[in-house]
Protein backbone atom coordinates (compact mmCIF):
# COMPACT_ATOMS: atom_id res chain seq x y z
CA UNK A 1 0.00 0.00 0.00
CA UNK A 2 1.50 3.35 -1.05
CA UNK A 3 1.96 6.01 1.59
CA UNK A 4 -0.49 8.90 1.33
CA UNK A 5 1.18 12.00 -0.07
CA UNK A 6 0.57 14.97 2.21
CA UNK A 7 -0.29 18.25 0.50
CA UNK A 8 2.37 20.89 1.13
CA UNK A 9 -0.18 23.54 2.11
CA UNK A 10 -0.95 21.53 5.27
CA UNK A 11 2.55 21.85 6.77
CA UNK A 12 2.85 24.15 9.79
CA UNK A 13 5.57 24.74 12.34
CA UNK A 14 4.59 24.57 16.02
CA UNK A 15 4.99 28.37 16.23
CA UNK A 16 2.80 28.93 13.16
CA UNK A 17 0.10 26.66 14.56
CA UNK A 18 0.27 28.54 17.88
CA UNK A 19 -0.17 31.90 16.08
CA UNK A 20 -3.20 30.53 14.22
CA UNK A 21 -4.72 29.16 17.44
CA UNK A 22 -4.17 32.52 19.16
CA UNK A 23 -5.91 34.34 16.29
CA UNK A 24 -8.80 31.86 16.39
CA UNK A 25 -9.16 32.35 20.14
CA UNK A 26 -9.08 36.14 19.76
CA UNK A 27 -11.78 36.03 17.08
CA UNK A 28 -14.10 33.60 18.87
CA UNK A 29 -13.73 34.84 22.44
CA UNK A 30 -13.25 38.59 22.04
CA UNK A 31 -13.90 40.16 18.65
CA UNK A 32 -16.98 38.19 17.56
CA UNK A 33 -18.86 38.67 20.87
CA UNK A 34 -18.11 42.42 20.75
CA UNK A 35 -19.42 42.73 17.19
CA UNK A 36 -22.52 40.67 18.06
CA UNK A 37 -23.21 43.06 20.93
CA UNK A 38 -22.87 46.09 18.62
CA UNK A 39 -25.16 44.52 16.00
CA UNK A 40 -27.77 43.69 18.67
CA UNK A 41 -27.66 47.24 19.97
CA UNK A 42 -27.89 48.68 16.45
CA UNK A 43 -30.81 46.38 15.57
CA UNK A 44 -32.71 47.58 18.64
CA UNK A 45 -32.49 51.17 17.36
CA UNK A 46 -35.08 50.56 14.66
CA UNK A 47 -34.66 50.95 10.90
CA UNK A 48 -31.85 48.61 9.90
CA UNK A 49 -31.67 49.64 6.25
CA UNK A 50 -30.06 53.00 7.04
CA UNK A 51 -28.24 52.01 10.22
CA UNK A 52 -24.48 52.13 9.53
CA UNK A 53 -23.55 50.35 12.77
CA UNK A 54 -25.89 47.50 11.88
CA UNK A 55 -24.73 47.26 8.24
CA UNK A 56 -21.02 47.41 9.12
CA UNK A 57 -21.48 44.99 12.04
CA UNK A 58 -23.22 42.39 9.88
CA UNK A 59 -20.48 42.69 7.25
CA UNK A 60 -17.78 42.38 9.92
CA UNK A 61 -19.53 39.30 11.39
CA UNK A 62 -19.44 37.61 7.97
CA UNK A 63 -15.70 38.38 7.67
CA UNK A 64 -15.01 37.04 11.16
CA UNK A 65 -17.06 33.88 10.55
CA UNK A 66 -15.24 33.29 7.24
CA UNK A 67 -11.86 33.65 8.95
CA UNK A 68 -12.94 31.36 11.82
CA UNK A 69 -13.98 28.67 9.31
CA UNK A 70 -10.68 29.03 7.44
CA UNK A 71 -8.54 28.81 10.61
CA UNK A 72 -10.53 25.89 12.01
CA UNK A 73 -10.23 23.93 8.78
CA UNK A 74 -6.49 24.66 8.42
CA UNK A 75 -5.75 23.68 12.01
CA UNK A 76 -7.84 20.50 11.74
CA UNK A 77 -5.94 19.40 8.62
CA UNK A 78 -2.50 20.71 9.64
CA UNK A 79 0.57 18.53 9.72
CA UNK A 80 2.73 20.01 12.49
CA UNK A 81 6.41 19.63 11.63
CA UNK A 82 8.96 20.74 14.21
CA UNK A 83 12.12 21.96 12.42
CA UNK A 84 14.11 21.45 15.64
CA UNK A 85 13.49 17.70 15.30
CA UNK A 86 15.13 17.55 11.85
CA UNK A 87 17.84 14.91 11.91
CA UNK A 88 19.40 15.58 8.48
CA UNK A 89 20.68 19.09 9.12
CA UNK A 90 23.07 19.09 6.15
CA UNK A 91 20.26 19.53 3.62
CA UNK A 92 17.44 22.07 3.20
CA UNK A 93 14.04 20.89 4.41
CA UNK A 94 10.96 22.47 5.98
CA UNK A 95 11.91 24.91 8.74
CA UNK A 96 15.48 25.49 7.56
CA UNK A 97 17.02 28.95 7.64
CA UNK A 98 19.11 29.20 4.50
CA UNK A 99 21.67 31.80 3.52
CA UNK A 100 22.35 31.89 -0.21
CA UNK A 101 24.06 34.14 -2.76
CA UNK A 102 23.02 34.99 -6.30
CA UNK A 103 25.21 35.47 -9.37
CA UNK A 104 25.98 39.09 -8.38
CA UNK A 105 27.14 37.94 -4.91
CA UNK A 106 24.13 39.45 -3.13
CA UNK A 107 23.37 37.49 0.02
CA UNK A 108 19.87 36.56 1.18
CA UNK A 109 18.60 34.68 4.23
CA UNK A 110 15.21 32.97 4.27
CA UNK A 111 13.40 30.55 6.57
CA UNK A 112 11.18 28.02 4.79
CA UNK A 113 7.79 27.66 6.50
CA UNK A 114 4.20 26.71 5.74
CA UNK A 115 1.98 28.53 3.26
CA UNK A 116 -0.25 30.05 5.96
CA UNK A 117 2.53 31.16 8.30
CA UNK A 118 5.24 32.60 6.04
CA UNK A 119 5.81 36.34 6.55
CA UNK A 120 8.15 37.89 4.00
CA UNK A 121 8.80 40.92 6.21
CA UNK A 122 10.38 38.49 8.73
CA UNK A 123 12.45 36.68 6.09
CA UNK A 124 10.06 33.73 6.02
CA UNK A 125 9.02 32.21 2.69
CA UNK A 126 6.38 29.67 1.82
CA UNK A 127 7.32 26.07 1.22
CA UNK A 128 5.77 26.51 -2.23
CA UNK A 129 7.66 29.71 -3.14
CA UNK A 130 10.05 29.44 -6.10
CA UNK A 131 13.07 30.11 -3.87
CA UNK A 132 12.03 27.36 -1.43
CA UNK A 133 11.39 24.87 -4.22
CA UNK A 134 14.82 25.61 -5.69
CA UNK A 135 16.63 25.29 -2.35
CA UNK A 136 14.80 22.17 -1.16
CA UNK A 137 17.17 19.24 -0.52
CA UNK A 138 20.25 21.30 -1.41
CA UNK A 139 23.40 21.14 0.72
CA UNK A 140 25.97 23.82 1.57
CA UNK A 141 27.97 24.87 -1.54
CA UNK A 142 25.36 23.40 -3.90
CA UNK A 143 24.39 25.59 -6.83
CA UNK A 144 20.71 25.47 -7.75
CA UNK A 145 18.61 27.24 -10.36
CA UNK A 146 15.75 29.36 -9.09
CA UNK A 147 12.94 30.25 -11.49
CA UNK A 148 12.05 33.95 -11.39
CA UNK A 149 9.73 36.09 -13.53
CA UNK A 150 12.79 37.47 -15.33
CA UNK A 151 14.18 34.00 -15.99
CA UNK A 152 16.31 31.39 -14.23
CA UNK A 153 18.84 32.58 -11.64
CA UNK A 154 21.74 30.49 -10.34
CA UNK A 155 22.17 30.65 -6.55
CA UNK A 156 24.68 29.03 -4.20
CA UNK A 157 23.75 27.74 -0.76
CA UNK A 158 26.12 29.29 1.81
CA UNK A 159 24.69 27.96 5.08
CA UNK A 160 21.81 25.92 6.50
CA UNK A 161 20.54 26.22 10.08
CA UNK A 162 17.73 24.67 12.07
CA UNK A 163 16.41 25.62 15.52
CA UNK A 164 18.13 23.83 18.38
CA UNK A 165 16.18 20.89 19.85
CA UNK A 166 14.52 21.75 23.13
N, C-alpha and C positions, 0 to 999 in steps of 0.2 A: 504494500500500500504506500503510495507516494505521500510525502509530507506535504501538508497544506502550506501553500505559499502565502505569507502574511503581507498584506498591502502596506507599502511604505508610509502612507499617510496615517497609519495607526500608531507608529512609533512615537513615544514620548519619554523624556527623561523624568526622573522622580521630581526634579524641581519644576519642570513644565507642567506636570500633572498637579502638583501642589498649587501652582499659580492658577490653573484652571478651576480647581476645587474652591480656592479662595474667592475667585470671581463669581462662581456659581452660588456660593454661600452669601456673598454680598448682595447679589441680585434677588435671591429667594427670601432672605431674612430681613433685608433692610430696604433696598430700593423699591421692590415690587409692592410691599405693604404700604410704603409712603405714597406711591402713585395711586394705589387703590383708594387710600383715604382721601386724596385730593379729588379723584374722580367722583367718589361718593358725595363729597361736599359740593362739588360743582353741579352734580345731577340734582341735588336737593334745592338748588337755586332757581329751578324752573326751566325755561326754554333752553334746550340743549343744542339746538341748531346754530345759535349765535354765541354760544358760551365757549370762549377760547380755552379756558382751563379744562373744560370737559373734552373738547376736541383734541387738544394737545395730550392730555392724560390718556385718552383711549389709544392714540397713536403710540405714545411711549409704552403703554402696556403691551401692545402688539410687538414692539421691538424687543422688550424685555423677555416676553414669552418665547419669541423666536430664538433669542440668544440662549435662554435656559434650555430649550430643546436641543440646540446645537451642542452646547457644553455637555449635557447629560449623555447624548448619543456618543460623542467623542470619548468621554471618560469611560463609558460602558464598553466600548470597543477597543480601547487603548491597549497597546502592548508596551508596558513600562520596561525600559532598558536602562540599566544603571551603567553609565560609562566607566565608573570607578571599578566595576567588576570585570572589565575587559582584560583578558589574559594575554592576547596577542597585541602588545603595545608597540610593536615595530611597524605596524601597518595602519592605514587610516580606515576607521570604522565609525559607526554612529557614536557621537559624543566626543570625538577627537578634536583637539585644538591644533590646527595645522598652520604653520608658517610656510609661505611659498613665495617665490620670486618669478616675475615674468621676464620676457626677453629683454626689456629695458632695465633690468635689475631693480625694479620697484618691488618692495616687500609688502606682503599682505598677511594678516592673521585672521583666520576664521574658525569658529566652532561649529561643527555640523550637528544640528538638532532636528527635531520633528517639525513637520509642516506647520502645525498650529502653535508652536512655541518659539520659532526663530524670530529674532529681532535684529534687523540689519544694523540699527544704531548701536547695538551692543556687540557687533562683530559676529553675530550668530546667523548662519545661513541654513536654509531648509535642506533636508536630506535629498530633495528632488531638484535642487538648484543646479545649474550647469557646472558650477565650480565644485560642488560636492560630488556630483556624478563623475567628474574628471579625476578628482583626488581619491575617490574610494578605492581601497585596497592597495594604494601606492605606499612605498617605503621611502625613508629619507634618501635623498639624492636621485630619486626616480624623476624622470621627465615625462610629463603627461600633456596631452593636448586637450585644452578646454575650448568648447564651442561657445562663441560669443556672437552677437548680432553682426559684428563687423568681420567675422570669420574666425578660423581656428587660431588659438594662441597657445604657444608652448610655455609651460610653467615647470619649475623645478621645486620639489618638496625639500624644504630646509630643515624642518623639525616637526615632530609629532608629540603631543602631550595629552595625557588623560588625567582626570582628577585622581587624587590619591584615595586608595580604599580606606574606608572608615575604620 
